[in-house]
């Protein structure tokens, strides 16, 4: 059963004990026995907002550039397409895989920014848990995003090279050599660890930024003894760090997508180089012809 949300709960808690920082998500309610956390709840709301926003922008796009949010999306899209074209050495492949990576970029970027909207966090709570928590501030969320991205990169690489050739690129050398087999298994294992590196990098940067904002908001509110003045001072003190976090959120979205693109490029280019490298049969045939 829901209780009445406590407005300005963050400031009240700050006056009593200090800044309130949540590292793990909190359960809000259950659906058919499945617990829905505040990060999942806010992540779903954020996804709906992002989806509607991008659909509206897509319908507004014309040959003649427009300003505002439409131009912002166009610039971001062109930026990711250029990144893909540079990494894959193919404009055609960049346009082929662009929709996935562009969607990933804007989802992470806007999820990071929506997490900074006033009211997210300790301002509104239910059963002592914040109603809204940034999806990218939940390790489960970043792990899910990293896992899906890794699976899609593997899928794209298999589409380009074929399943057997893609698996073969992990094993450089003769399969009769035990060292080749051992190194190949180790290479496959290290490939899967990219999921953890992607997830932790995004999660830690978002959580650290969230913590810094909470600490300085507390310091601004705790220094004011005049009633209602903390509600004015705290946001002003935290404002520079909020602006900084906007930049960090954009940077982390770029890094996440850039690394994903590089993983795809390494797998695809490796197979291309393997095709170009002459085999023993090619050498023998060339010598026989001479």
C-alpha positions in Angstrom: 0.0 0.0 0.0 1.4 3.4 -1.0 2.0 6.1 1.5 1.9 9.9 0.8 5.2 11.0 -0.8 7.3 13.2 1.4 8.3 16.4 -0.4 11.8 17.7 0.2 12.7 14.5 2.0 16.3 14.9 0.9 16.7 18.2 2.7 15.0 16.9 5.8 17.3 13.9 5.9 20.3 16.1 5.3 19.5 18.3 8.3 19.3 15.2 10.5 22.2 12.9 9.5 23.9 14.1 6.3 23.6 13.4 2.6 21.6 10.3 1.6 23.3 8.2 -1.0 21.8 5.0 -2.4 24.1 2.6 -4.2 21.6 -0.2 -4.6 18.0 0.2 -6.0 15.0 -0.1 -3.7 11.8 -2.1 -4.3 8.7 0.0 -4.9 6.0 -2.6 -5.6 5.5 -6.1 -7.0 3.8 -7.4 -10.1 2.9 -11.1 -10.0 5.5 -11.7 -7.4 8.2 -9.8 -9.3 9.7 -6.9 -7.5 9.9 -3.6 -9.4 12.7 -1.4 -8.3 12.8 2.4 -8.5 15.5 2.2 -11.2 13.4 -0.1 -13.3 10.3 2.0 -12.8 12.1 5.2 -13.7 14.0 3.4 -16.6 10.7 2.4 -18.2 9.3 6.0 -17.8 12.6 7.3 -19.3 12.4 4.9 -22.2 8.9 6.0 -23.0 9.9 9.7 -23.0 13.0 9.0 -25.1 11.0 6.9 -27.6 8.3 9.6 -28.0 10.9 12.3 -28.3 12.9 10.6 -31.0 9.7 9.6 -32.9 8.6 13.2 -32.9 12.0 14.4 -34.0 12.2 11.8 -36.8 8.9 13.1 -38.2 10.1 16.7 -38.1 13.3 16.0 -40.0 13.5 17.5 -43.5 16.2 18.1 -46.1 16.5 21.6 -44.8 18.1 21.5 -41.3 16.0 22.7 -38.4 17.1 24.1 -35.1 16.5 23.0 -31.6 16.2 19.4 -30.5 15.9 18.2 -34.1 19.3 19.6 -35.0 20.7 18.1 -31.8 19.5 14.6 -32.8 20.8 15.1 -36.4 24.2 16.1 -35.2 24.4 13.2 -32.8 23.3 10.8 -35.5 25.8 12.1 -38.0 28.5 11.9 -35.3 27.9 8.2 -34.6 27.6 7.3 -38.3 31.0 9.0 -39.0 32.4 7.0 -36.1 31.2 3.8 -37.6 32.4 4.6 -41.0 35.8 5.4 -39.7 36.1 2.3 -37.6 34.7 -0.1 -40.2 36.2 1.6 -43.3 32.8 1.5 -45.0 30.1 4.0 -45.3 27.7 1.3 -46.4 28.3 -0.8 -43.2 28.0 2.4 -41.1 24.5 3.0 -42.5 23.7 -0.6 -42.0 24.6 -0.8 -38.3 23.9 2.9 -37.6 20.3 2.5 -36.3 21.4 0.3 -33.4 24.4 2.3 -32.3 22.6 5.6 -32.7 19.7 4.3 -30.6 22.1 3.1 -28.0 23.9 6.4 -27.9 20.8 8.5 -27.3 19.3 6.0 -24.8 22.4 6.1 -22.6 22.8 9.9 -23.1 19.2 10.8 -22.3 19.0 8.3 -19.5 22.0 10.0 -17.8 20.5 13.4 -18.3 17.0 12.5 -17.2 18.5 11.2 -14.0 19.5 14.8 -13.2 15.9 16.2 -13.5 14.8 17.9 -10.3 12.6 15.5 -8.3 14.6 12.4 -9.0 16.1 10.9 -5.9 15.2 11.6 -2.3 12.7 14.4 -3.1 9.8 12.0 -3.6 9.8 8.7 -1.6 7.5 5.7 -1.1 8.0 3.4 1.9 11.3 5.2 2.5 12.5 4.5 -1.1 13.0 7.1 -3.8 10.4 6.9 -6.5 12.8 7.8 -9.2 16.4 6.5 -9.6 18.5 6.8 -12.7 18.5 3.6 -14.7 22.2 4.0 -15.4 22.9 4.4 -11.7 21.8 0.8 -11.1 24.5 -1.8 -11.8 21.8 -4.2 -12.9 20.7 -1.7 -15.6 24.3 -1.1 -16.9 25.0 -4.8 -16.9 21.8 -5.4 -18.9 22.8 -2.7 -21.4 26.3 -4.0 -21.7 25.2 -7.6 -22.1 22.7 -6.8 -24.9 25.3 -4.6 -26.6 27.9 -7.4 -26.4 25.4 -9.9 -27.8 24.5 -7.6 -30.7 28.2 -7.0 -31.5 28.7 -10.7 -31.7 25.6 -11.1 -33.9 26.8 -8.3 -36.3 30.3 -9.9 -36.4 28.8 -13.3 -37.3 26.6 -11.7 -40.0 29.8 -10.2 -41.5 32.0 -13.2 -41.3 29.9 -16.3 -40.6 29.8 -18.3 -37.4 32.7 -20.6 -38.0 35.0 -17.9 -39.3 34.1 -15.6 -36.4 34.9 -18.4 -33.9 38.1 -19.2 -35.8 39.4 -15.6 -35.3 39.9 -16.4 -31.6 42.4 -19.2 -32.5 45.4 -17.8 -34.4 47.5 -20.8 -35.5 47.1 -24.5 -36.0 44.3 -26.1 -34.0 46.7 -29.1 -33.5 48.8 -26.9 -31.3 47.6 -27.1 -27.6 48.8 -23.5 -27.0 46.6 -22.2 -29.8 43.6 -23.9 -28.2 44.5 -22.5 -24.8 45.1 -19.0 -26.0 41.9 -19.1 -28.0 39.8 -20.1 -24.9 41.5 -17.3 -23.0 40.7 -14.8 -25.8 37.1 -15.8 -25.7 37.0 -15.4 -22.0 38.6 -12.0 -22.1 36.1 -11.0 -24.8 33.2 -11.7 -22.4 34.9 -9.6 -19.7 34.1 -6.6 -21.9 30.6 -6.8 -20.5 31.8 -6.1 -17.0 34.2 -3.3 -18.1 31.4 -1.5 -20.0 28.9 -1.9 -17.2 31.2 -0.8 -14.4 32.6 2.2 -16.3 29.1 3.6 -16.9 27.7 2.7 -13.5 30.6 4.1 -11.4 30.7 7.4 -13.3 27.0 8.0 -12.9 26.9 7.0 -9.2 30.0 9.1 -8.4 28.4 12.1 -10.0 25.2 11.5 -8.2 27.1 11.2 -4.9 29.0 14.5 -5.5 25.8 16.3 -6.2 24.1 14.9 -3.1 27.1 15.9 -0.9 27.3 19.5 -2.1 23.5 19.9 -1.9 23.8 18.8 1.7 26.6 21.2 2.4 24.6 24.0 0.9 21.5 23.2 2.9 23.3 22.5 6.2 24.9 25.9 6.2 21.6 27.7 6.2 19.6 28.0 9.4 16.9 30.2 8.1 13.6 28.3 7.4 13.1 27.4 3.7 16.4 28.9 2.8 18.1 25.5 2.4 15.6 24.8 -0.4 17.2 27.7 -2.4 20.8 27.4 -1.3 21.2 23.7 -1.8 20.4 23.6 -5.5 22.5 26.6 -6.2 25.6 25.0 -4.5 25.0 21.8 -6.4 24.3 23.5 -9.8 28.0 23.6 -11.0 28.4 19.9 -10.3 25.1 19.2 -12.0 26.3 21.0 -15.1 29.5 19.0 -14.9 27.5 15.8 -14.7 25.7 16.8 -17.9 29.1 16.8 -19.6 30.1 13.5 -17.9 26.9 11.9 -19.0 27.5 12.8 -22.6 31.1 11.6 -22.4 30.1 8.3 -20.9 27.5 7.7 -23.6 30.1 8.4 -26.2 32.7 6.1 -24.6 30.2 3.3 -24.2 29.2 3.4 -27.9 32.8 4.1 -29.1 34.1 1.0 -27.3 31.2 -1.1 -28.7 32.0 0.1 -32.2 35.7 -0.7 -31.7 34.8 -4.3 -30.5 32.8 -4.8 -33.7 35.5 -3.3 -35.9 38.2 -5.5 -34.3 36.2 -8.7 -35.0 35.3 -7.7 -38.5 38.7 -6.4 -39.6 40.4 -9.4 -38.0 38.4 -11.7 -40.3 39.1 -9.5 -43.3 42.8 -9.7 -42.6 42.5 -13.5 -42.2 40.9 -13.7 -45.6 43.7 -11.6 -47.2 46.5 -13.7 -45.6 47.7 -16.4 -48.0 47.3 -20.0 -46.9 49.7 -22.9 -47.3 47.6 -24.2 -50.2 47.8 -20.8 -51.9 51.6 -20.7 -51.6 52.0 -24.3 -53.0 49.6 -23.5 -55.9 51.6 -20.4 -56.7 54.9 -22.3 -56.7 53.4 -25.1 -58.9 52.2 -22.5 -61.4 55.7 -21.1 -61.7 
